[in-house]
């Protein structure tokens, strides 16, 4: 009897562990649910791109700190530019899928006053983040934010450490013009940036 109970307990524990693993893996996906409430579980992105009218845009904090490559970055240094702020991790499959598109559009739009910046999160070893940047030709800087502290400084319902990848596009005044809770392709990025590059 004891052996049967022990076997059942092990089976239950294994099933619970597998379910938890699936929830964590789903955290860097692009499904139908989402959250920016700051809870502690990973969630899927909503798959939505939200555009904010000019008069209703919220300012972002002036985040700053060390970059993946050991430099220093201050967000306010890019005021006057359109900033594409992408949250990523080397461990995240959708981040790997969208990285070549981000790298390509970053080069295409550089002369239009657009600056791409990454926020690398949950990579406890910088070597993994550096390898990611080399692999996908990421030339723009990324803040190194393994604990997600920088992300938590953003206004509620804008960025969440649990929804990865996610991207904000800031207008030239440093305010949130677009939020994407999904893996982005080249056409997504171009469509997000086109109206902003036309703004004066």
C-alpha positions as CSV (number, residue, x, y, z in Angstrom):
1,X,0.0,0.0,0.0
2,X,2.8,2.4,1.0
3,X,4.6,1.7,-2.3
4,X,1.5,2.5,-4.3
5,X,1.0,5.8,-2.5
6,X,4.6,6.7,-3.0
7,X,4.4,5.9,-6.7
8,X,1.2,8.1,-7.0
9,X,2.9,11.0,-5.1
10,X,5.9,10.8,-7.5
11,X,3.6,10.8,-10.5
12,X,1.6,13.8,-9.2
13,X,4.9,15.7,-8.5
14,X,6.2,14.9,-12.0
15,X,2.9,16.1,-13.6
16,X,2.9,19.3,-11.6
17,X,6.6,19.9,-12.6
18,X,5.8,19.4,-16.3
19,X,2.8,21.8,-16.1
20,X,5.0,24.5,-14.5
21,X,7.6,24.0,-17.2
22,X,5.0,24.5,-19.9
23,X,3.8,27.7,-18.2
24,X,7.3,29.1,-18.1
25,X,8.0,28.2,-21.8
26,X,4.7,29.8,-22.8
27,X,6.0,33.0,-21.3
28,X,8.0,34.0,-24.3
29,X,5.3,33.1,-26.8
30,X,2.7,35.1,-28.7
31,X,-0.7,33.5,-27.7
32,X,-4.0,34.9,-26.7
33,X,-3.6,35.9,-23.1
34,X,-1.5,38.6,-21.6
35,X,-0.8,40.6,-18.4
36,X,1.0,43.7,-17.5
37,X,-0.1,43.7,-13.9
38,X,3.2,42.7,-12.4
39,X,2.3,39.2,-11.2
40,X,5.0,36.6,-10.9
41,X,4.0,34.1,-13.5
42,X,5.1,34.1,-17.1
43,X,2.3,34.7,-19.5
44,X,1.9,34.7,-23.3
45,X,1.8,37.9,-25.2
46,X,-1.6,39.0,-26.4
47,X,-0.5,39.2,-30.0
48,X,-1.7,42.8,-30.1
49,X,-0.2,45.9,-31.4
50,X,-1.7,49.0,-29.7
51,X,-1.3,52.5,-31.1
52,X,-1.7,55.4,-28.8
53,X,-3.1,58.8,-30.1
54,X,-0.6,61.7,-29.7
55,X,-2.5,63.5,-27.0
56,X,-2.8,60.3,-24.8
57,X,0.8,59.1,-24.7
58,X,2.5,58.4,-21.5
59,X,6.1,59.4,-20.8
60,X,8.6,56.6,-19.9
61,X,11.2,56.7,-17.1
62,X,14.7,57.8,-17.9
63,X,16.2,54.3,-17.5
64,X,20.0,54.0,-17.6
65,X,22.7,51.5,-16.8
66,X,25.2,49.0,-18.1
67,X,24.8,47.5,-21.6
68,X,25.4,43.9,-22.6
69,X,28.7,44.9,-24.2
70,X,29.9,46.7,-21.0
71,X,29.1,50.3,-22.1
72,X,26.7,52.8,-20.5
73,X,23.3,53.8,-21.8
74,X,20.9,56.6,-20.8
75,X,17.5,56.6,-22.5
76,X,17.1,60.4,-22.4
77,X,20.3,60.7,-24.6
78,X,18.0,59.7,-27.5
79,X,15.4,62.3,-27.0
80,X,14.4,63.8,-30.3
81,X,14.7,60.4,-32.0
82,X,12.0,57.7,-32.4
83,X,13.1,54.9,-30.1
84,X,12.2,51.2,-30.6
85,X,12.6,49.6,-27.2
86,X,12.6,45.8,-27.4
87,X,12.6,43.5,-24.4
88,X,14.4,40.2,-25.2
89,X,16.2,37.2,-23.7
90,X,18.6,34.8,-25.4
91,X,16.6,31.9,-23.9
92,X,13.3,33.0,-25.7
93,X,12.5,31.3,-29.0
94,X,10.2,34.1,-30.3
95,X,13.0,36.6,-29.5
96,X,15.4,34.6,-31.6
97,X,12.8,34.5,-34.4
98,X,12.2,38.3,-34.5
99,X,15.9,39.3,-33.9
100,X,16.9,39.3,-37.6
101,X,13.9,41.5,-38.5
102,X,14.8,44.0,-35.7
103,X,18.4,44.1,-36.9
104,X,17.4,44.7,-40.5
105,X,14.8,47.4,-39.8
106,X,17.2,49.1,-37.4
107,X,19.7,49.5,-40.2
108,X,17.0,50.6,-42.7
109,X,15.6,53.4,-40.5
110,X,18.8,54.7,-38.8
111,X,19.0,57.7,-41.3
112,X,15.3,58.5,-40.5
113,X,16.0,59.4,-36.9
114,X,15.1,56.0,-35.5
115,X,17.1,54.4,-32.7
116,X,16.7,50.7,-31.6
117,X,17.5,49.8,-28.0
118,X,17.2,46.4,-26.4
119,X,16.5,45.5,-22.8
120,X,18.0,42.1,-22.2
121,X,16.3,40.3,-19.3
122,X,16.6,37.0,-17.4
123,X,20.0,36.2,-18.9
124,X,22.0,35.6,-15.8
125,X,25.2,35.2,-17.8
126,X,26.2,38.1,-20.1
127,X,28.0,35.6,-22.4
128,X,24.6,34.2,-23.6
129,X,23.3,37.7,-24.4
130,X,26.5,38.6,-26.2
131,X,26.4,35.4,-28.3
132,X,22.7,36.2,-29.2
133,X,23.8,39.7,-30.5
134,X,26.6,38.2,-32.5
135,X,24.5,35.5,-34.0
136,X,21.7,37.8,-35.1
137,X,23.8,40.8,-36.1
138,X,22.4,43.1,-33.4
139,X,24.4,46.3,-33.7
140,X,22.3,48.5,-31.5
141,X,22.8,48.7,-27.7
142,X,20.9,46.6,-25.1
143,X,20.6,47.4,-21.4
144,X,21.5,44.4,-19.3
145,X,18.6,43.9,-16.9
146,X,18.7,40.3,-15.7
147,X,16.3,40.9,-12.8
148,X,13.8,43.0,-14.7
149,X,14.2,46.0,-12.4
150,X,14.4,48.5,-15.3
151,X,11.2,47.0,-16.9
152,X,9.3,47.4,-13.6
153,X,9.9,51.2,-13.7
154,X,7.7,51.6,-16.8
155,X,4.1,52.8,-16.5
156,X,1.4,50.2,-15.7
157,X,0.2,48.3,-18.7
158,X,3.2,49.2,-20.9
159,X,5.9,46.6,-20.2
160,X,5.9,43.5,-18.0
161,X,8.8,41.2,-17.1
162,X,6.4,38.3,-17.7
163,X,5.6,39.1,-21.4
164,X,8.6,38.5,-23.6
165,X,9.3,39.6,-26.3
166,X,7.5,42.9,-26.1
167,X,8.3,46.2,-27.8
168,X,7.5,49.9,-27.2
169,X,8.0,52.6,-29.8
170,X,8.6,56.0,-28.3
171,X,7.9,59.2,-30.1
172,X,10.5,62.0,-30.4
173,X,9.3,63.3,-27.0
174,X,10.0,60.1,-25.2
175,X,6.4,59.0,-24.9
176,X,4.8,55.6,-25.7
177,X,3.3,55.7,-29.2
178,X,3.0,52.0,-29.9
179,X,3.1,48.8,-27.8
180,X,3.5,45.3,-29.2
181,X,3.0,42.2,-27.1
182,X,4.1,39.8,-29.8
183,X,7.0,38.6,-32.0
184,X,7.5,41.2,-34.7
185,X,8.3,40.8,-38.4
186,X,9.7,43.4,-40.7
187,X,6.3,44.5,-42.0
188,X,5.0,45.0,-38.4
189,X,8.0,47.2,-37.6
190,X,7.7,49.3,-40.7
191,X,4.0,49.8,-40.2
192,X,4.6,50.9,-36.6
193,X,7.3,53.3,-37.6
194,X,5.9,54.9,-40.7
195,X,3.4,57.3,-39.1
196,X,5.9,58.3,-36.4
197,X,8.6,59.2,-38.9
198,X,6.0,61.4,-40.6
199,X,5.2,63.3,-37.3
200,X,7.0,66.6,-36.8
